[in-house]
Amino acid sequence: MQRIVQSMNQKSIKYLACHEAGHAFARAKNGDAVLLIDAIEGFVSFKTPDWNCGCGGYLHQQESGGVVFNFNPNCKDCDLYVIGVLAANYIGAAATAILMPDDHDPQDAECDYAAAAEFQPPYNAVPEKWKALKLAAARKAEDLVGISAATILSLKDATVAAGGRLDGCRVHEILDSQTNTKD
């Protein structure tokens, strides 16, 4: 009986490692410093650099880890930034859907979509714009998984091999080595 529980836990860790590896990959791609992939608790810890747009839009990470932001719904640069942020939220589910289709559970993305929704307020007056940004971000997340599957799988495998938690230094080593082999 213990063997079945152990293999179920291992399967769960692999699944969560894939999901979180997707988030870590996209966060790093956005310029964030990944601090930890945690497939046991199901999160990625990261530090986002301050972003300031020429139009006055901004995003700043607070010491508590939360963010303060304002985006201009009429600014293309703000739109591109928001698409990147949303894609980083959406990519976990895209990674499991594409790379682990037999195990994928769409309900696992509910927290990711809720986290992405926190960026909606500047777009409340333009709901069609918000919808378009979400669709663009979902496409970007799927495209990133498609073109970077090997890197995401390397992060997943390293996270599993590390017992479910992979420190940020190792994450960035893997990302750097994958980037260097493709140049």
C-alpha positions as CSV (number, residue, x, y, z in Angstrom):
1,M,0.0,0.0,0.0
2,Q,2.8,2.4,0.8
3,R,4.3,1.9,-2.6
4,I,1.1,3.1,-4.3
5,V,0.9,6.2,-2.1
6,Q,4.6,6.9,-2.9
7,S,4.1,6.6,-6.7
8,M,1.0,8.8,-6.5
9,N,3.0,11.4,-4.6
10,Q,5.8,11.1,-7.2
11,K,3.3,11.5,-10.0
12,S,1.8,14.6,-8.3
13,I,5.3,16.1,-7.8
14,K,6.1,15.6,-11.5
15,Y,2.8,17.1,-12.5
16,L,3.3,20.2,-10.3
17,A,6.9,20.4,-11.2
18,C,5.9,20.7,-14.9
19,H,3.2,23.3,-14.1
20,E,5.6,25.4,-11.9
21,A,8.5,25.0,-14.4
22,G,6.3,26.7,-17.0
23,H,5.7,29.6,-14.6
24,A,9.4,29.8,-13.8
25,F,10.4,29.8,-17.5
26,A,8.0,32.6,-18.4
27,R,8.9,34.6,-15.3
28,A,12.6,34.4,-16.3
29,K,11.7,35.2,-19.9
30,N,10.0,38.4,-18.6
31,G,13.1,39.4,-16.7
32,D,12.1,38.3,-13.3
33,A,14.6,36.7,-10.9
34,V,13.3,33.2,-10.0
35,L,14.1,32.4,-6.4
36,L,12.5,29.0,-6.0
37,I,10.3,26.4,-7.8
38,D,8.3,24.6,-5.2
39,A,6.4,21.6,-6.6
40,I,5.4,20.4,-3.2
41,E,3.5,23.5,-2.2
42,G,2.8,24.5,-5.8
43,F,4.3,27.9,-6.4
44,V,7.2,29.8,-7.9
45,S,8.9,32.6,-5.8
46,F,10.3,35.4,-7.9
47,K,11.4,39.0,-7.8
48,T,10.1,41.4,-10.5
49,P,12.1,44.4,-11.4
50,D,10.4,47.7,-11.5
51,W,8.8,48.5,-14.8
52,N,8.0,52.1,-15.9
53,C,6.4,52.9,-19.2
54,G,6.9,56.2,-21.1
55,C,3.1,56.8,-20.9
56,G,3.2,56.7,-17.1
57,G,2.2,53.1,-16.6
58,Y,4.2,51.1,-14.1
59,L,4.5,48.0,-12.0
60,H,6.5,47.8,-8.8
61,Q,7.0,44.8,-6.5
62,Q,6.7,45.6,-2.8
63,E,8.8,44.1,-0.1
64,S,5.8,42.0,0.9
65,G,5.9,40.4,-2.6
66,G,2.7,42.1,-3.7
67,V,2.7,44.5,-6.6
68,V,1.4,48.0,-7.2
69,F,0.7,48.9,-10.8
70,N,-1.2,51.1,-13.2
71,F,-1.4,50.4,-17.0
72,N,-2.7,52.7,-19.7
73,P,-5.3,50.8,-21.8
74,N,-4.4,53.1,-24.7
75,C,-0.7,52.3,-24.7
76,K,0.8,49.5,-26.9
77,D,3.8,49.2,-24.5
78,C,1.5,48.7,-21.5
79,D,-0.4,46.1,-23.6
80,L,2.7,44.1,-24.4
81,Y,3.9,44.2,-20.8
82,V,0.5,43.0,-19.5
83,I,0.4,40.2,-22.1
84,G,3.8,39.0,-20.8
85,V,2.6,39.1,-17.2
86,L,-0.6,37.3,-18.0
87,A,1.2,34.7,-20.1
88,A,3.5,34.0,-17.1
89,N,0.3,33.2,-15.1
90,Y,-1.3,31.1,-17.9
91,I,1.8,29.1,-18.9
92,G,1.6,26.6,-16.0
93,A,-1.7,25.1,-17.3
94,A,-0.4,25.3,-20.9
95,A,2.7,23.4,-19.9
96,T,0.7,20.5,-18.4
97,A,-1.8,20.5,-21.2
98,I,0.9,20.3,-23.9
99,L,3.6,18.3,-22.1
100,M,1.5,16.0,-19.9
101,P,-1.8,15.8,-21.7
102,D,-2.9,12.5,-20.1
103,D,-2.5,14.0,-16.6
104,H,-3.7,17.6,-17.3
105,D,-6.5,18.9,-15.2
106,P,-7.8,22.3,-16.3
107,Q,-9.1,23.1,-12.8
108,D,-5.4,23.3,-11.7
109,A,-5.3,26.7,-13.4
110,E,-8.0,28.4,-11.3
111,C,-5.5,30.0,-9.0
112,D,-3.4,31.2,-12.0
113,Y,-6.4,32.8,-13.6
114,A,-7.4,34.4,-10.4
115,A,-3.9,35.8,-10.0
116,A,-4.0,37.1,-13.6
117,A,-7.4,38.8,-12.9
118,E,-5.7,41.2,-10.4
119,F,-4.4,43.1,-13.4
120,Q,-7.8,43.8,-14.8
121,P,-8.8,47.1,-13.0
122,P,-7.2,49.5,-15.4
123,Y,-9.2,47.8,-18.2
124,N,-12.6,47.8,-16.4
125,A,-13.8,50.5,-18.7
126,V,-12.7,48.6,-21.8
127,P,-13.7,45.0,-21.3
128,E,-13.1,44.0,-25.0
129,K,-9.5,45.2,-24.6
130,W,-9.1,43.1,-21.5
131,K,-10.5,40.1,-23.3
132,A,-8.1,40.6,-26.2
133,L,-5.2,40.8,-23.9
134,K,-6.1,37.6,-22.1
135,L,-6.5,35.8,-25.5
136,A,-3.1,37.1,-26.7
137,A,-1.5,36.0,-23.4
138,A,-3.0,32.5,-23.6
139,R,-1.7,32.2,-27.2
140,K,1.7,33.5,-26.0
141,A,1.8,30.9,-23.2
142,E,1.0,28.1,-25.6
143,D,3.6,29.3,-28.1
144,L,6.3,29.5,-25.4
145,V,5.6,26.0,-24.3
146,G,5.7,24.8,-27.9
147,I,9.1,26.4,-28.7
148,S,10.7,25.9,-25.2
149,A,9.4,22.4,-24.3
150,A,12.9,21.0,-23.7
151,T,13.8,23.8,-21.3
152,I,10.6,23.5,-19.4
153,L,11.0,19.7,-19.2
154,S,14.6,20.2,-18.0
155,L,13.4,22.5,-15.2
156,K,10.7,19.9,-14.3
157,D,13.2,17.1,-14.2
158,A,15.6,19.0,-12.1
159,T,12.9,20.0,-9.7
160,V,11.8,16.4,-9.3
161,A,15.4,15.2,-8.9
162,A,15.9,17.9,-6.2
163,G,13.0,16.4,-4.2
164,G,10.3,18.9,-5.4
165,R,12.1,22.2,-4.6
166,L,14.6,23.8,-6.9
167,D,16.5,26.9,-5.8
168,G,16.7,29.9,-8.1
169,C,20.4,29.7,-8.7
170,R,19.9,26.2,-10.2
171,V,16.9,27.4,-12.2
172,H,18.9,30.2,-13.8
173,E,21.8,27.8,-14.4
174,I,19.5,25.5,-16.4
175,L,17.9,28.4,-18.3
176,D,21.3,29.8,-19.1
177,S,22.6,26.4,-20.3
178,Q,19.6,25.8,-22.4
179,T,19.9,29.3,-24.0
180,N,23.6,28.8,-24.7
181,T,23.0,25.4,-26.4
182,K,20.5,27.0,-28.8
183,D,22.7,30.0,-29.9
